[in-house]
Amino acid sequence: MSNKIKKFILPESEIPHYWYNIQADMVNKPMPPLHPGTKQPLKAEDLFPIFAEELSRQELDQTNTWIEIPEEVREMYKNYRSTPLVRAYGLEKAIGTPAHIYFKNESVSPIGSHKLNSALAQAYYCKQEGITNITTETGAGQWGAALSYAAKVFGLEAAVYQVKISYEQKPYRRSIMQTFGAQVTPSPSMSTRAGKDILTAHPNYQGSLGTAISEAIELAQTTPNCKYTLGSVLSHVALHQTIIGLEAEKQMEMANEYPDIVIGCFGGGSNFAGIAFPFMRHTILDGKKTRYIAAEPASCPKLTRGKFQYDFGDEAGYTPLLPMFTLGHNFSPANIHAGGLRYHGAGVIVSQLLKDGYMEAVDIKQLESFEAGTIFAQAEGIIPASESCHAIAAAINEAKKCKETGEEKVILFNLSGHGLLDMPSYDKYFSGDLQNYSLADEDIQKNLDEIGNLA
Ligand SMILES: *Cc1c(COP(=O)(O)O)cnc(C)c1O
């Protein structure tokens, strides 16, 4: 028997006490969010009507590098953290690569993805501030499930708008949210003005995260003692997810290695930020030459083919204007099965880092993502979420390059979630019913022309 160590876990005492705020270390800070009416830079107070106050402050904090994790949140983290760092010997063998591949397994969280890391923090701060109800949107249902559970933990009522296509394609996520006591509504719905408007114009609209966000914000604004929460894109969400990379840093040390390449799949940027930012700190501060790769779906290519400009975070234009790589808030992505990656824009921090050349982005076609997920499942015994398959595909592509050059690079990717509720999508892949979607440059440009210059 070999005595190779396969899995690295931290003792409870080593679970980080602080999140890492990369904004404090960035050379070029993200440009400020703008008030949609006045076009003036927003202050934290301007966000208080929508978000918990502490989350609003974290959102705009460009000075404090380390933000303490509240003890109540850290206690909840202990239920499933640290998550394992795993050396993917099986995958290395399947590809025949000399690269050393590691993955951080966020799928072991109670709800099956990284999303709980921020949901617990957000529900906690809301509770602290005397809020009783929280609203949110969800695509595939991962964020909704995480928030529903976190709300229950801290004694809050949760109302979730779920993108209609996911509500129909992934019915069990709805059941999970309901099990945790949340009220779930398919979006677009007739229960909000934003929903009514879009249904009137497009009666068969299958929904998008942008629309669901509009509905959830509207409900928060019209319900007393209620705040809105978001599972990705925003800087405070990225902050909470840095627990992933901070643990991974210590675990890579246990493995006596340091990553040459760090990879995460990319919806709005939170799990990518989570795994990448703590390592990127050493690139910014010490010039460490690590590559950071965000893997997005080819059908929703905001990082690789979008434009850096001010845009809204939602369909109806209720959010502040954010400086980001975007396909336009009016973008309606193809009905791919990686529901969590169907979002038109990228978070402001990641957008600035991409603009400044600190990171790269690749786009992955739908069939390639499921092929990669299947190879991984067979090699490692874990069925990955359809979103995570994009990170795996990017990792396999890098590992194959190492095979050609003979380089023993160290590749680290984030397994953002498991795919046990994505089996209908795998079924479609196996029966040949899935397709790749191509997006014409003209369509992207037309969309961006339509929104014009918003700032
Ligand atoms: C939501 C989700 C994503 C995409 O969101 P990010 O904020 O970009 O991380 C990726 N993987 C899984 C499993 C998800 O649930």
Ligand as a Chemical Component Dictionary entry (heavy atoms), coordinates in Angstrom:
data_LIG
# 
_chem_comp.id                   LIG 
_chem_comp.type                 NON-POLYMER 
_chem_comp.pdbx_formal_charge   0 
_chem_comp.three_letter_code    LIG 
# 
loop_
_chem_comp_atom.comp_id 
_chem_comp_atom.atom_id 
_chem_comp_atom.alt_atom_id 
_chem_comp_atom.type_symbol 
_chem_comp_atom.charge 
_chem_comp_atom.model_Cartn_x 
_chem_comp_atom.model_Cartn_y 
_chem_comp_atom.model_Cartn_z 
_chem_comp_atom.pdbx_ordinal 
LIG C1 C1 C 0 -24.050 29.649 -7.114 1  
LIG C2 C2 C 0 -23.053 28.661 -7.476 2  
LIG C3 C3 C 0 -21.979 28.999 -8.303 3  
LIG C4 C4 C 0 -21.817 30.340 -8.950 4  
LIG O1 O1 O 0 -21.768 31.451 -8.119 5  
LIG P1 P1 P 0 -20.444 32.228 -7.767 6  
LIG O2 O2 O 0 -20.888 33.379 -6.938 7  
LIG O3 O3 O 0 -19.799 32.664 -9.039 8  
LIG O4 O4 O 0 -19.608 31.311 -6.998 9  
LIG C5 C5 C 0 -21.032 28.033 -8.549 10 
LIG N1 N1 N 0 -21.145 26.783 -8.062 11 
LIG C6 C6 C 0 -22.172 26.417 -7.278 12 
LIG C7 C7 C 0 -22.251 25.022 -6.768 13 
LIG C8 C8 C 0 -23.158 27.345 -6.951 14 
LIG O5 O5 O 0 -24.160 26.987 -6.168 15 
# 
loop_
_chem_comp_bond.comp_id 
_chem_comp_bond.atom_id_1 
_chem_comp_bond.atom_id_2 
_chem_comp_bond.value_order 
_chem_comp_bond.pdbx_ordinal 
LIG C1 C2 SING 1  
LIG C2 C3 SING 2  
LIG C2 C8 DOUB 3  
LIG C3 C4 SING 4  
LIG C3 C5 DOUB 5  
LIG C4 O1 SING 6  
LIG O1 P1 SING 7  
LIG P1 O2 DOUB 8  
LIG P1 O3 SING 9  
LIG P1 O4 SING 10 
LIG C5 N1 SING 11 
LIG N1 C6 DOUB 12 
LIG C6 C7 SING 13 
LIG C6 C8 SING 14 
LIG C8 O5 SING 15 
# 
